[in-house]
Amino acid sequence: MLKQRVRLTEIQQFLLRNVSIIVFGLFINQMLQTVGSMILARVLDDPAKFGQVNLLLQIFGMTALFLNVGFNGALIYSFSREPVAAIQTKFRVALIGSLVYGILFVILFSAFSPLLAKSYQMPELTMALILGSIMMIFNSMVNVGVAAFSGNRDFGNQAFLMVVTTTFSTTGTILGVILPFGHLSLLANVSLWMGIGTLLTAFFICWKVERVHKPQWFGRLPWSDVRDMLAYGVPSWAGNIAKAFQQPFLVMMVGSTSVVAVGYLANGFRITGFIGIITWAFMIVAFPFVAESANNLEESRKRGTSCVRYNNLFLYPLTALICLYPDQINGFLFGTSYKSADSGMYIRVMALGIFFSSVGRLGGTILAGIGKTKANFWVMIVAGIFVVLIVPFITAQSPVLSVWIYTGGWAVSALSMIGFFYYERFTLDWWKAFGEPLLPTLLMMAVIEVGRLTGAWYPVFIIAGLLCAVVLTIVIEFRQKDDAKTGPGAVRSA
């Protein structure tokens, strides 16, 4: 009887199994980046140089958003709906289209590198940006290769390739500091070694794609396929730019006044990045998962609700814990020298911003899964416009207020996304998606806050609060059955 009660539906099994795979891969990614940052912080032992390297990485992170012009997103959608056509022509269209666009973008970026270096009054940044721009071409190949596995819902290989990409990139960053070439500057060495790592990654992923998918690498490029892929991919691509550019833009604005503050912000984003990997994992799984049932809106609603629900079951408690203990986490990971009077506030506000961003990011992915990509674009514009219009004018006076603007923009974006669900007549079960998952976290926080009053018993109450959250989550999940079970065909790729 008990076994019957706790049996998971196929939707639950699919989500939990595949999201667990992606979360594991993203967690390793985040750990690699965090450990790499810890090594850099200790090897450089100079907050100014540490801030310069992080500024360079943020610039590369921002420019990488402009690659692929939506071909990779369109390829994921094609693999989910038309796998044969994806292998025969659309993979080739996406790869060549991305490479051509990437080359043009790199030429333009290199031309503007001296102006960017001058704006930061860092002449050595020019060579670093030119060297680093070359690796963007290989990044285009990496993105298309990973998209093939995502669209085919081969999440194990996708997670593995993401880890490979981060491993080469992080290793390159560290080698650029400890094994410099000749008389190149610190930043130029970092760019050169990162480029070598990206080149190796691109060749490895292409070899993996050939071995698993065996696409037709050579052949004609049907204009109809190019047009269709751009029509689907560009709105999503533009929305992703508006969504993801905000963190590097914020760091770059702060860097224009203080490179030391860049290090503090970068550390804060790495800590709160552990929250972001939850939603990122659900976005990766939700896109092909919802797209498969796009012709059945009721089934798609059920799948969308489940994605948001399980995202929040993990996201709520992690956000709460980071907000409760920001200074302790920061000091443990990066050392007391990278703590400041504002560092705890940075981390708390960033954590809330990433939490609010999950509504728009995951919601946009779910709507894209049913072919509605414009919502993703406009909601991300709502989030980014506050950062673009306000942050440049207040950063010099108050970096903390700039982070509040970042978080406020995402809060407005979350409300806008809920409005788009109604506009597209694709409303979710809001209580199951957002309300019920909050209950275990509220219980956990209540127990922990009571523990603050007990003095020496406080650690016991922290453990008790965590256990209460886990137990209540299990009770909620297995107290009720899923609305309806799907047949084996609906999750055949699980």
N, C-alpha and C positions, 0 to 999 in steps of 0.2 A: 504494500500500500504506500509506504513512504517512498519507495523507488518510483512509483507511478507519479507521485505528487511532485517530485523534484526533477522529473525528466525535462530537459530543455527542448524547446521547439527547434525546428531546423533553422529558422531565422536567428534565434539566439545562438545556436551552435556556430552558424556561419560567422556572425558578427564577432563573437567572443574569440573564436579560434583565429580568424584572420587578423582581427585588430590586435590580438596578442602578439602575433608574428610581427606586424608592423611596429607596434609599440616597442617590442624588444629591439628591433633594428634601429628605431629612432632614439631609444634610450642609449644604445651603444654610441650612436652618432653624437648625441648630446654629451655623453661622458667623454668621448674622444675630444670634442671641442673644448670642454671644460678642463680636462687634464692638460690639453695642449696650452690653454691659456694659463693654467697654473704653472706649467714649466716655463713658459715665456716670462711670466711675472717674476719668477725666481731667478731665471738666468739673466734677464736684463737688469733686474734689481734697480729699476729707474722708472718711476711713474710716467715721466715725460716720454721716454722712448717706448714704453709699453703703450701709452696712448697713441703715439704715432703709428705703430704697427696695427693697432685696432682700428684707427682711422682708415688706413689703407684697406684693411679687410672689409670695412663697412662700405667703402666706395666700390670695391669689387662686388660685394653683395648686392648693392643697389643696381649697378650696371647689368649684372647677370639677369635681373628681372626682365630686361628688355629683349632678351634673346628669344628665338624660336617663333615669335609673332603668332602664337596660338597653334602652331602645327602639332606640338606635342599633346595638347589637350584634345584637339580634334582626332589625333591618332588613338588616344585612349577610348574615345567615344566610338570610333570605327571598329576597333577590336571587340568592343562590347556588343555591337549590333551586327557587324558584317566582317567576321574574322577572316574569311577567305579573301575578300577584296582588300582587307588591310595588309595581308601578307603579299598579295600579288602586285599591288600598285601603291597603296596609300602609305605604306612604310617608306617606300622610295621617294614619294612626293614629299613626305614630311622631312626626311633626312636632307634631300637636296635643297628644298625650300628653306630649311633652317640654316643650312650652311651658306647659301647665297646671301640671305639676309644678315647672317652673322658676320660675314666678311665686310659687307657694306657698313654695318654698325661699328665694327672694329676700326675701320678707316676713319670714320667720323669721330669716334671716341679718342683716337690717337691725336687727331688734329686739335682737339680741345684740351688735351692733357696739360699743355703749358699754362693755359688760362686757369685751370683748376688748381695747379700747383701754386700759381701766383696768388690766388685768392686765399690760400692757407699760409702764404709766406714760407713755403717749404720747397726750395728749388729741386732738391733731390727726389721729390715726388714725381716729377715729369718722367724721368727714365723708368721709375718703378711702374707708373701707369701704362707706359708704352709697352714694356715687357709683359706686364700682366694682361694687356688687352689681347695678346696673341692666344692666351689660354681660353678666351671666350669662344673662339671658333671650335675648340675641342669640347667645350662645355655644351655647345649646341648638339654635338653628336651624342654626348652622354645623356642629355635630356630626352632625346628621341628614343635612344635605346632603352632607357628605364621606362618610358611611356608604353613601349610594346609589352613589357611584362605586367604593368599595371592594368592596361586594357584587357589583357588575357586573364586577369585575376590570378596571376602566378605571384602571389604576395611573398612567398618565401624567397624566390629569386630577386624580387624587387627590393626587399629588405636587405638581402645580402649585397646587392649592387650599391645601395645607398651607403652601407657601411664601408665598402671598398672605396667609394668616391671620397668619403670623409677621411678615411685613413690616409689616402695619398695626399689629400689637400692639407690635413693637419701636420703630417710628417714633413711635407714641403715647407710649411711655415716655420717649423722648428729648425729644420736643416738650414733654412735661410739665415737663421740667427747664429747657429753654432758652427756652420761650415761655409763661410763666405767665399765667393769667387773673387780673386784679385782685388782690385780697388773699387769695386762696386759698393754703393752705399748699403746701409742696413735694409732699407725699404726695397731697393733694387734686387738685392739677394733674395729677400722673401718672395718677391714676384717671380723671379727666375725659377726658384725651386718649386713654387706652386705650379708654374707652367709645366715643368717636367712631370710633376705628379698628375696633372690633368691629362697630359698626353698619354701617359701609361694607362690611366683610367679609361680613356676613350677607346684605345685599342683593345683593352680587355673586354669592355662591354660589347663592342662590335663582334668580337669573337664569340661571346656568349649568345648574342642574338642569332648569329649564324648557326650556332650549334643547336639551339632550342627551336627557333622559328623558321629558319631557312628561308628568309624573304628573298624576293627577286630584286637584287641590288641594282641591276642595270635594265634599262628599257625606256620607253617613252614616258613623258609626263603629261597625262591628259589634263587639259586646261579645266575641264569640268570638275575634276577631282581637286585641283588647286583652288578653284573658286569655292567649291562647297566646303573644303576644310578651312579656308580663311573665313568664310561666312559664319561658321560655327565657332572657330577658335579665337578670332580677334576680340569679340566682346569679353570672353572669358579671360583672355590674355591681358586686355586693358584693365579689367577688374582686379586681376592678380597683381598688376603693377601698383594700382592704387592701394591695394591691401597690404602688400609686403614692403613698399618703399618707405613706410612711415618710420620704422625703427632705424634703418640706416640714415634717413634724412634727419631725424631727430639727433642722432649721434654726430652727424656731420655739422649741424648747426651749432651744437654745443662745442664741437671741436674748433669752430672758428673763433671762440673766445678762450677756451682752455683745453689743451690736450690731456691734462691730468684728469679733468672731469670725464673725458671720453672713456678712460679706463674704468672709472666708477660705473658709468652707464653700461658699458660693455659687460662688465661682471654681473650687473643687475639683470641684463637681458639673458645672460647665460643661465642664471639661476631660475628665472621665470620661464626660460625655454623648456624646462622640464614639465611645466603646465601645458605649453603649446604642443608638445609632441602627442598628447592625448588627442586633441582635436585634429592634428595633422594626420594621425593614423586613421581616424574615422573618416576624414575627407578622402584619403586614398582608397579606402574600402567602399565608402558610400557611393562614389561616382559610378563605377561599373555595376555595383549592386543594385542601385536604383535605376540605372539606365536599362538594365536587362528587362525590367517590368514596366518600362515607360508607356507601353500601350494599355496597361491596366492601372488606372489612376488610384483605385482603392488599394491595390497591392502596393503601389509605390508609396502611398501615404503611410501604410503600415510600416514599410521598410524605413521611410524617412523618420517617422516617430521613434522607431527602435534605435536608429543611429544617434539621434539627439539625446534620447533617454540614457543610453549607456555611456555616451560621451560625458554627460553631466554627472552620472554616478561616480565617475573617476575624477572629474574636473573639480567638483565642489570641494571635496576634502583636501586635495592637493593645494588649491588656491588658499583655503583657510589656514593650512599649516604654514605656508610661506608667509602669509600676512602676520601670523602670530610670532614667528621666529626669524625675521629677516637678518638681524645682526649676527645671530648665532650661526646661521648658514653661511653668510658672507665671510665671517672671520674664519670658520673652519676650512672653507674651500680656498680662499685667496690670501689669508693672513691678515693680521691686524693693521698692517701698513696700508691696506687698500680699503679700510673703513674710514668713513668721514661722518660728520654730524648729520649729513643728509642722506647717507647711503641706505639706511633702513627705510626712509620715506620713499626713495627711488624705487626700491624693490617692492614695497607694498603697493604703490600706485601702478607700477608696471604689471604686477600680478593681476590687479583688477582690470587693467586694460586688456591683457591677453584673455582674461575670462570673458569680458564683453565681446571681444573680437571673435570668440568661438561661435557666437550666435550667427554673425554675418558670414563668417568663413564657411562653416558647415552648412548653414542654410543655403548659401549660394551654390555650394557643390551639389546639394540635393536637387535644387531647381535646375541646375545644369544637366543633371542626370535625366530629367524628363524633357530636355531640349530647350529650357528657358534660361539662356545665358545672359540676357540683358539685365536681369535683376542683380546678378553678381557684380556687374559693372557699376551700376548706379549706386548700389549700397556701399561699395568700396569708395566711390567718389565722395559720398557723404562723410565717411570716416576720415578721409585724407584731407578734405578741404580745410578743416579746422587747423590741422598741423601746418599746411602750406601757408595759410593766410595769417596765422597768429604767431606761431613759434618763432619765425625769424626776427620778430620785433620785441620779443620778451626774453629770449634766451640769455642775453648778456646780463640782464637784471636778475633773473630768477630761473635757473635750470629746472628747479623742482616744479615751478608753475608750468613750464613747458611739458613736463611729463604728465601733469594733470590735464593739459589740453589734449595730449595724445589719448589719455584714457577717456576723457569726455567725448571725443570724436567717435570712439568705438561704442560708447554707450548709446549715442544717437544712432549710430549705424545699426546696432542691435534692434532698436525700435523700428527702424526703417525696414529691416529684413522681415520682421513679423508682419508689417504692413504689406510687403510684397507677397507673402504667402497668401494673404487674403485677396490681393489683386489678381494673382494667378489662379485663384480658386483651388488652392492646394493646401488647405489648413491642416495642421497636425493636431494630435490629441495633446493639448498644451499641458494638462495636468500630468499625464504620463511622461511627457518630454521634459518638463521643467520643474513642476511642483513636487511630485513624489520623490524624485532623486535628491531633493534638498533636505528631506527629513533626517537621514542618517548624519549628515554634516552638522545640522543644528544640534542634534543630541551630543555629538562629539565635542562641539565647542562649549556647550553648556557644562559638560563634565569637566573639561579642561579649565574653564573659568572658575568653577567651584574649587578646583585644585589649587589655584593661585592663593587661596585664603588659608591653605593648610601648611604652608612652609615646607618642612622637610618631606612631606608626603606628596609634593607636587609631581615628581616623576611618575609616581604610581598612578596618579589621576590622568596623566598624559597617556600612559599605556591603556588605562581603563577606557578613556575616551575613544582611542583608536579601535579597541575591541568592540565597544558599543556600536560604532559606525559600521564595522564589518558585519556584526550579528544582525543589526536592523536592516542592512542592505539585503542580506540573505533572506530574512523573513519577508521583506517586501516583495522580492523577486519570486519567491516560491509560494507566496500566499495566494496569488491569483494566476490564472492561466493566460497565455497570450490570446489576443482577440481571435485569432484564427491561425491554423497551421497551414504552411505552404507545402505543396507537393515536392517530391524529390527533384523534379525538373527545374523548379524555381531556383534552386541553389546547386545546380549540377556541378558547378566548378568549385564548390566548397572543399 
